[in-house]
């Protein structure tokens, strides 16, 4: 059987096309049976994918940041300068009441301790300023508390200011 070359190629092509068509037909039938036998799973999968896509889209729409409207607030500051004359009462300079100190029996040294205590100095600082020992300062304070009838430093200073003993 000696076939000419063009005839051989034609038959070879025809057999190849026929084989390809049969293969396509068989594959199509296989897919068709696959789809029919698994139709429920395919439909459920398509519905699941649809809901996933719709849910993602809705979530993106709800949670996206919307462009804020630009609010412009303009302030205008007006400064008006006026000359104002304020009359203030100048308090008279403080002068301690020596009669109150005499009446209570407060000595000159105790008055010095009282003045330094009113300035907020500690016992050690008072002792250093007056060049006396710490026990001497404590003794003077004890005498002051007794004469002013108080039990604390703050009460002593407050009462001394009320009696115009210190500023």
C-alpha positions, 0 to 999 in steps of 0.5 A: 500500500503505497499512498502518496504523500498528500493523501497520507497527510489528508487521512492522517489529519482526518483521523486526528480530527475524528479522534479529537472530536470523539475525545471532546465528546467523551469529556463533555459527557463525563463533565455532564454526568459529573455536573448532574451527579454533583449538582447540589454541591455546585449550586451550594458552592455558587451561592456561597461564593455569591454571598461572600462577594456580596458580604465583602462589598457591603462591609467595604461600603459600610466601613469605608471612611467617608471624606469629611466636609471641610469646616473652616472657622475664622476668628477675628480678634480685635484688640482695643487699647484704652487707658484705664486709671485704677485707684488703689488703696495703699495699705498702711505699712504693717506695724506690730501691736506692742501692747498685745505682746505685753498683755500676753507676756511675750518677750522680745526674743519670743517675738523674733522666733514668732516672726521667723516662724511666720515667715515659714522657717523651720526650727533648725533655720530659726536656730541658725538665724538667731545663733541659738541651739535647737532646744532653745528655739523649741523652748521659745515655741513651747512658751509661745504656744502656751501664751497664745493658747494654741497647739500647732505652728499654723494656729500660732501664726494665725492667732498672731496675725489676728492679734496684729503681732506679725504680718 
